[in-house]
Amino acid sequence: GAGVSQTPSNKVTEKGKYVELRCDPISGHTALYWYRQSLGQGPEFLIYFQGTGAADDSGLPNDRFFAVRPEGSVSTLKIQRTERGDSAVYLCASSLSGGAAGYTFGSGTRLTVV
Amino acid sequence: GENVEQHPSTLSVQEGDSAVIKCTYSDSASNYFPWYKQELGKGPQLIIDIRSNVGEKKDQRIAVTLNKTAKHFSLHITETQPEDSAVYFCAASNNNNDMRFGAGTRLTVKP
């Protein structure tokens, strides 16, 4: 696609529920990143994929968070047993081959846990 | 790990004036410093970047300066326009795919 697409754009869920957030990167981009942006803050790194594998998942806050990219294209961020503190905008970015330069961000998914 | 601090958190200028946003970083291994503009409901968009082998870079009304010794870099916007109003983020990376962002500066340009 022309840009990084994230769905849904907004998600409201109840505390304790499971959610999945989807990211469709720019076609041909092998590197994919997930960031979390809390209100009034800059994006915080969660996980980086190179192809199908998670090359760096050091930013995932705990084991309730998991992400996959089974075919090296679309990625899904999964959050189990959601908590109110998980409320944030979840941003996805992709780049052609990795490295910090050349990031293109999607518009994000605003997750609200009530 | 890298820690990026950004000032000011809010900045209001009159149309036509200049705006300056400053950032400091902690990791001397960082070598890539991008600036992003984020409008409401959208993801951050890269507006300019600089690498550690360069001290200054300019693109029309936007310029970035880097002082590696002092570990700080700044964004300069000249002849500001109302459409420059947005939240601006600085970031730093050592190119290991882990980019650290500042907390952001909300710039308001008054017509």
Chai-1 contact restraints between the chains, C-beta under 6 A:
chainA,res_idxA,chainB,res_idxB,connection_type,confidence,min_distance_angstrom,max_distance_angstrom,comment,restraint_id
A,Q41,B,A103,contact,1.0,0.0,6.0,A-B,restraint_1
A,G42,B,F89,contact,1.0,0.0,6.0,A-B,restraint_2
A,G42,B,F101,contact,1.0,0.0,6.0,A-B,restraint_3
A,G42,B,G102,contact,1.0,0.0,6.0,A-B,restraint_4
A,G42,B,A103,contact,1.0,0.0,6.0,A-B,restraint_5
A,G42,B,G104,contact,1.0,0.0,6.0,A-B,restraint_6
A,P43,B,F101,contact,1.0,0.0,6.0,A-B,restraint_7
A,F45,B,D98,contact,1.0,0.0,6.0,A-B,restraint_8
A,Y48,B,N97,contact,1.0,0.0,6.0,A-B,restraint_9
A,L91,B,G43,contact,1.0,0.0,6.0,A-B,restraint_10
A,G98,B,N97,contact,1.0,0.0,6.0,A-B,restraint_11
A,G99,B,N95,contact,1.0,0.0,6.0,A-B,restraint_12
A,A100,B,Y32,contact,1.0,0.0,6.0,A-B,restraint_13
A,A100,B,S93,contact,1.0,0.0,6.0,A-B,restraint_14
A,A100,B,N95,contact,1.0,0.0,6.0,A-B,restraint_15
A,A100,B,M99,contact,1.0,0.0,6.0,A-B,restraint_16
A,F105,B,G43,contact,1.0,0.0,6.0,A-B,restraint_17
A,F105,B,P44,contact,1.0,0.0,6.0,A-B,restraint_18
A,G106,B,G43,contact,1.0,0.0,6.0,A-B,restraint_19
A,S107,B,K42,contact,1.0,0.0,6.0,A-B,restraint_20
A,S107,B,G43,contact,1.0,0.0,6.0,A-B,restraint_21
A,G108,B,G43,contact,1.0,0.0,6.0,A-B,restraint_22
